[in-house]
Amino acid sequence: MISEQTKALFDREIVKYPSDQKQSAVMACLQILQVEHGFISAESEKLVAQYLSMAPIAVHEVTTFYNMYNQRPVGKYKFNVCTNLPCQLRDGAKALHHLEQKLGIVMGETTADGLFTLQQSECLGACADSPVMLVNDIHMCSFMSNEKLDQLVDGLKSAEA
């Protein structure tokens, strides 16, 4: 069920598009639900599809295409490490493996304390700065050596203490 407040937020996004193209608001509607719930469930996808008169699979395709939509609960800090070819050639995979070791998890998992989720990203559009990662879908971190990765993780951990 979508609350009246959420419907109002959806409608605010929908009016930005011609009335016969309200499906164009799908990304904004998914983001609204993610802010409310922390992730996009299959049920949330169905609700968005129904509200926008879309096929549920079309909404699912959007959810699964973009890294910014969490399909399950994630940690307080979500790390998306670029592993596309240019980053691979400049230690992107090494950065991912270093974080796996440092955090004690593998890609796609969340630490037991709920602080960190580690994901790979196909491309973050900063090839010249690789290895790169995106923290919480907002903060781009460039030239992430093992030392810089350690400083980031340790700094976030100490901020939580």
N, C-alpha and C positions, 0 to 999 in steps of 0.2 A: 504494500500500500504506500502510495506517495502522499506525504503530508501536504496540507494547503500551502504552507510556507515554501515547500520544495516546488510545488506546482507554480507558484508565483515566480520563483527564480527561473524555472524552465521557460515560462511564458515571456519573461524579460529577455531571454536569449532568442526565443523563437521569433519575436517581432523584428529582429534584425534582418530577417530574410523574407523574400516574397512568400505570400501565403501558401503557394503551391510547392514551396521548397523548404518546409519546416524541418525536414530531415537534416538539413545543413547544420542544425543546432546540436547534433548528436554528441560531438566532442565536448561541448560546453555542458550539456546535461550529464554526461558521464562524470565530468570533473566535479560537478555539484554533488552528485551522489558519493563520489570518492571522498570529498571533504567531510561529508556527513558520517560516512561509515568506515572510512579508512581503506576501503578496497571496493572493487566492483564484483559482486556475486553474479551468478547466473540469473538469479531472481531479479537483481537490479537491471541487468541487460534486458530482460523481458519487459520490465516496467517501462524502461526508456523506449523500447521498440513499440510498445502499445501506445504510449503517449505521443510518439512522433509518427505513428502509422507506418512503421517500417517492419520488415521481416526481422525476427530475432537474430537470424544468422548474420544479417548486415551489421547489426550493433556488435555482435560478437567479433566480427572481422575487425572492427575498429578497436575494440578492447584489446585484442590479441596482437594487433599490428604495432601499437605504440607502447614503449617502455613506461610511459608515465602513468598508465593504468595498472593498478595492482589487482591481480586476480585472486589474491588471498591476502590475509593480514601480513603486514611487513613490520620490520623493526622501526624504532624511532629514527634511525639513520639508514637510508637506503643508498647503497653504492652501486651505480651502474658503471662498469668498467668496459671501455671500448675494446673489442677484440676483432674488429674488422681488419682487413689485410694491411693497410698502412700502419695501423697501431701495432699489429702483430710484428711487423718488420722493425718496430721501434720499442719492443719489450712490453706490449700490451698484455700478452699472455703471461709473461713473468710477473707483471703487476697483479693480475688476477690470482695467480698461484701464491704469490706472497701474502695477499690478503686472506686467502683460504687458510694458509698456515697460521697467520697471526690471529685470526678470529676463531680458528678451530671448526670451521664449517666449509662446505663446498658450495660452489655457485648454485644459487637458487634457494639456499637455506637461510634461516635466521638464527642468530645466536640464542642460547638458552635464556639469557637475561632479557631478551627482547630488544636489545639495543641496535643490532646491526643485521641488515639483510644484504646479501651479496648477489648481484646479478651481472650478467654480461649484456653489453649493448652492441648492436650491429654497427652503428656509426653515430658519432656525436658531432661530426662536422668540424673537428679541430685537429686534423691529421698532422699539421705542422707542429703541434704542441704535444704529441703523444710521448709516452702513454697518458691518456686522459681518462677522467671519470667524472660522473655527474652525481652529486650528493643531493638526495631528496628532490630530484627533478628540478633543482634550482641553481645550485652552485657548481660551476665548472672548475675542475682542478686539472692543471696542466703540468707536464713534465714530472709525472708522479714516480719518482725513484722509490726504492724500498725505504730509504730514510724518510722521505716526505710522507709516504704511506704510514709509516710507524708514528710519525709526529701527529698526523691527522687522527688516527685511531686513538692514540694515547691521550691526545688533547680532548677528544670527545668523551672518552671514558672518565678523565679527571673532572670534566665539567659536570658530569652526572653524580660524582661523589659528594 
